[in-house]
């Protein structure tokens, strides 16, 4: 695995945690550094860091606040 890629993973706690939990990625990243993009996508999906997840969470929060305000009326 390239040193730059290793440093990037160690500096990002969620990436490092995902790499420790799914150690098979070490083998894939050693063989082909281009699989880094797949690794990041899987990590984002697991930790709900995709843009769609963030939008969905914001909508859920707005619905919750709206329901609380409606019940207070």
Backbone as a printed PyTorch tensor [residue, N CA C, xyz], in Angstrom:
tensor([[[  0.8610,  -1.1720,   0.0000],
         [  0.0000,   0.0000,   0.0000],
         [  0.9080,   1.2370,   0.0000]],

        [[  0.5190,   2.2470,  -0.7260],
         [  1.3210,   3.4560,  -0.8270],
         [  1.3390,   4.1930,   0.5090]],

        [[  2.4720,   4.8410,   0.7940],
         [  2.6260,   5.5440,   2.0620],
         [  1.6260,   6.6870,   2.2090]],

        [[  1.3750,   7.3820,   1.1250],
         [  0.4190,   8.4940,   1.1650],
         [ -0.9860,   7.9900,   1.5310]],

        [[ -1.3390,   6.8610,   0.9690],
         [ -2.6370,   6.2510,   1.2570],
         [ -2.7170,   5.7810,   2.7090]],

        [[ -1.6520,   5.2070,   3.2110],
         [ -1.6100,   4.7770,   4.6070],
         [ -1.7680,   5.9580,   5.5490]],

        [[ -1.0620,   7.0350,   5.2650],
         [ -1.1360,   8.2310,   6.1150],
         [ -2.5480,   8.8010,   6.1160]],

        [[ -3.1740,   8.8380,   4.9360],
         [ -4.5300,   9.3680,   4.8150],
         [ -5.5050,   8.5370,   5.6550]],

        [[ -5.3230,   7.2320,   5.6560],
         [ -6.2210,   6.3640,   6.4190],
         [ -5.9910,   6.4880,   7.9220]],

        [[ -4.7620,   6.5720,   8.3320],
         [ -4.4630,   6.6750,   9.7600],
         [ -4.9150,   8.0210,  10.3100]],

        [[ -4.8290,   9.0640,   9.5210],
         [ -5.2290,  10.3990,   9.9620],
         [ -6.7440,  10.5620,  10.0710]],

        [[ -7.5040,   9.7080,   9.4020],
         [ -8.9590,   9.7700,   9.4550],
         [ -9.4530,   8.6400,  10.3530]],

        [[ -9.9550,   8.9700,  11.5500],
         [-10.3250,   7.9140,  12.5090],
         [-11.3700,   6.9200,  11.9970]],

        [[-12.3710,   7.3750,  11.2850],
         [-13.4030,   6.4530,  10.7990],
         [-12.8480,   5.5040,   9.7460]],

        [[-11.9640,   6.0040,   8.8950],
         [-11.3460,   5.1460,   7.8910],
         [-10.4790,   4.0950,   8.5610]],

        [[ -9.7120,   4.5320,   9.5420],
         [ -8.8270,   3.6070,  10.2410],
         [ -9.6380,   2.5410,  10.9780]],

        [[-10.7250,   2.9440,  11.6080],
         [-11.5890,   2.0030,  12.3110],
         [-12.1950,   1.0010,  11.3320]],

        [[-12.6610,   1.4960,  10.1980],
         [-13.2470,   0.6180,   9.1820],
         [-12.1950,  -0.3590,   8.6550]],

        [[-10.9810,   0.1110,   8.4830],
         [ -9.9020,  -0.7500,   8.0050],
         [ -9.5790,  -1.8300,   9.0420]],

        [[ -9.5970,  -1.4840,  10.3140],
         [ -9.3390,  -2.4760,  11.3640],
         [-10.4670,  -3.5080,  11.4420]],

        [[-11.7060,  -3.0590,  11.2670],
         [-12.8410,  -3.9730,  11.3480],
         [-12.9600,  -4.8630,  10.1130]],

        [[-12.4940,  -4.3740,   8.9870],
         [-12.5690,  -5.1200,   7.7250],
         [-11.1660,  -5.2410,   7.1440]],

        [[-10.3660,  -6.0680,   7.7680],
         [ -8.9460,  -6.1530,   7.4170],
         [ -8.6890,  -6.7170,   6.0220]],

        [[ -9.7000,  -7.3250,   5.4140],
         [ -9.5100,  -7.8380,   4.0560],
         [ -9.2040,  -6.7030,   3.0670]],

        [[ -9.5960,  -5.4660,   3.4350],
         [ -9.3150,  -4.3230,   2.5620],
         [ -7.8180,  -4.0680,   2.4440]],

        [[ -7.0420,  -4.4560,   3.4310],
         [ -5.5850,  -4.2670,   3.3660],
         [ -5.0340,  -5.0250,   2.1700]],

        [[ -5.5100,  -6.2470,   1.9780],
         [ -5.0610,  -7.0590,   0.8490],
         [ -5.4400,  -6.4020,  -0.4760]],

        [[ -6.6820,  -5.9460,  -0.5770],
         [ -7.1360,  -5.3160,  -1.8230],
         [ -6.3670,  -4.0270,  -2.1130]],

        [[ -6.1330,  -3.2400,  -1.0830],
         [ -5.4330,  -1.9710,  -1.2860],
         [ -3.9530,  -2.1850,  -1.5750]],

        [[ -3.3690,  -3.2430,  -1.0610],
         [ -1.9790,  -3.5690,  -1.3880],
         [ -1.8400,  -3.9820,  -2.8440]],

        [[ -2.8290,  -4.6940,  -3.3360],
         [ -2.7700,  -5.1860,  -4.7190],
         [ -3.1080,  -4.1020,  -5.7260]],

        [[ -4.0800,  -3.2640,  -5.3860],
         [ -4.5320,  -2.2410,  -6.3330],
         [ -4.9670,  -1.0020,  -5.5660]],

        [[ -4.1920,   0.0590,  -5.6650],
         [ -4.4980,   1.2980,  -4.9510],
         [ -5.7550,   1.9650,  -5.5040]],

        [[ -6.1880,   1.5840,  -6.6850],
         [ -7.3920,   2.1720,  -7.2700],
         [ -8.6650,   1.7120,  -6.5580]],

        [[ -8.5760,   0.6560,  -5.7650],
         [ -9.7420,   0.1980,  -5.0270],
         [-10.0040,   1.0660,  -3.7980]],

        [[ -9.1980,   2.0820,  -3.5930],
         [ -9.3860,   3.0240,  -2.4820],
         [-10.7520,   3.7040,  -2.5750]],

        [[-11.1650,   4.0320,  -3.7830],
         [-12.4620,   4.6890,  -3.9780],
         [-13.5990,   3.7870,  -3.4990]],

        [[-13.5260,   2.4960,  -3.7970],
         [-14.5330,   1.5450,  -3.3210],
         [-14.5210,   1.4600,  -1.8020]],

        [[-13.3260,   1.4660,  -1.2280],
         [-13.1800,   1.4210,   0.2260],
         [-13.8620,   2.6250,   0.8700]],

        [[-13.6320,   3.8060,   0.3170],
         [-14.2190,   5.0320,   0.8600],
         [-15.7350,   4.9980,   0.7310]],

        [[-16.2440,   4.5420,  -0.3970],
         [-17.6940,   4.4510,  -0.5980],
         [-18.3330,   3.4990,   0.4070]],

        [[-17.6950,   2.3560,   0.6400],
         [-18.2280,   1.4060,   1.5990],
         [-18.1920,   2.0000,   3.0130]],

        [[-17.1230,   2.7030,   3.3460],
         [-17.0070,   3.3200,   4.6600],
         [-18.0720,   4.3990,   4.8520]],

        [[-18.3020,   5.2030,   3.8420],
         [-19.3170,   6.2500,   3.9280],
         [-20.7120,   5.6510,   4.0740]],

        [[-20.9520,   4.5660,   3.3750],
         [-22.2580,   3.9060,   3.4790],
         [-22.4570,   3.3280,   4.8800]],

        [[-21.4200,   2.7340,   5.4230],
         [-21.5100,   2.1260,   6.7480],
         [-21.7310,   3.1710,   7.8390]],

        [[-21.0240,   4.2890,   7.7600],
         [-21.1070,   5.3210,   8.7900],
         [-22.1120,   6.4210,   8.4540]],

        [[-22.9190,   6.2190,   7.4370],
         [-23.9680,   7.1650,   7.0350],
         [-23.4000,   8.5660,   6.8000]],

        [[-22.3730,   8.6430,   5.9790],
         [-21.7390,   9.9150,   5.6590],
         [-21.9740,  10.3550,   4.2170]],

        [[-22.8270,   9.6290,   3.5090],
         [-23.1290,  10.0450,   2.1410],
         [-24.0320,  11.2720,   2.1820]],

        [[-24.0610,  12.0120,   1.1140],
         [-24.8830,  13.2130,   1.0300],
         [-26.3540,  12.8740,   1.2230]],

        [[-26.7890,  11.7860,   0.6340],
         [-28.1960,  11.3950,   0.7700],
         [-28.5480,  11.0640,   2.2190]],

        [[-27.6080,  10.4650,   2.9350],
         [-27.8460,  10.1640,   4.3490],
         [-27.9800,  11.4400,   5.1620]],

        [[-27.1280,  12.4070,   4.8660],
         [-27.1690,  13.6770,   5.6010],
         [-28.4750,  14.4230,   5.3370]],

        [[-28.9230,  14.4070,   4.0860],
         [-30.1880,  15.0670,   3.7420],
         [-31.3550,  14.3580,   4.4260]],

        [[-31.3270,  13.0570,   4.4130],
         [-32.3820,  12.2810,   5.0620],
         [-32.4330,  12.5630,   6.5630]],

        [[-31.2680,  12.6480,   7.2020],
         [-31.2230,  12.9610,   8.6310],
         [-31.7610,  14.3580,   8.9070]],

        [[-31.4370,  15.3130,   8.0500],
         [-31.9310,  16.6780,   8.2250],
         [-33.4490,  16.7260,   8.0850]],

        [[-33.9870,  16.0100,   7.1190],
         [-35.4390,  15.9620,   6.9260],
         [-36.1120,  15.3110,   8.1280]],

        [[-35.5270,  14.2430,   8.6370],
         [-36.0800,  13.5870,   9.8330],
         [-36.0840,  14.5390,  11.0210]],

        [[-35.0180,  15.3020,  11.1860],
         [-34.9560,  16.2710,  12.2870],
         [-36.0100,  17.3610,  12.1290]],

        [[-36.2080,  17.8440,  10.9060],
         [-37.2270,  18.8580,  10.6640],
         [-38.6240,  18.3110,  10.9410]],

        [[-38.8680,  17.0740,  10.5580],
         [-40.1670,  16.4500,  10.8440],
         [-40.3850,  16.3210,  12.3450]],

        [[-39.3590,  15.9590,  13.0660],
         [-39.4590,  15.8180,  14.5070],
         [-39.7870,  17.1550,  15.1520]],

        [[-39.0840,  18.2100,  14.7580],
         [-39.3410,  19.5440,  15.3060],
         [-40.7530,  20.0030,  14.9350]],

        [[-41.1630,  19.7540,  13.7180],
         [-42.5010,  20.1300,  13.2780],
         [-43.5680,  19.4080,  14.0880]],

        [[-43.3680,  18.1230,  14.3360],
         [-44.3430,  17.3660,  15.1210],
         [-44.4040,  17.8460,  16.5790]],

        [[-43.2620,  18.1930,  17.1260],
         [-43.2370,  18.7040,  18.5070],
         [-43.9830,  20.0410,  18.5810]],

        [[-43.7330,  20.9090,  17.6070],
         [-44.4020,  22.2060,  17.5910],
         [-45.9170,  22.0460,  17.3860]],

        [[-46.3120,  21.0950,  16.5550],
         [-47.7420,  20.8560,  16.3310],
         [-48.4110,  20.3170,  17.5960]],

        [[-47.7030,  19.5000,  18.3540],
         [-48.3040,  18.9660,  19.5870],
         [-48.3810,  20.0060,  20.6890]],

        [[-47.5500,  21.0420,  20.6250],
         [-47.5780,  22.0950,  21.6320],
         [-48.7260,  23.0750,  21.3950]],

        [[-49.2540,  23.1150,  20.1980],
         [-50.3440,  24.0530,  19.8790],
         [-51.6300,  23.6720,  20.5100]]])
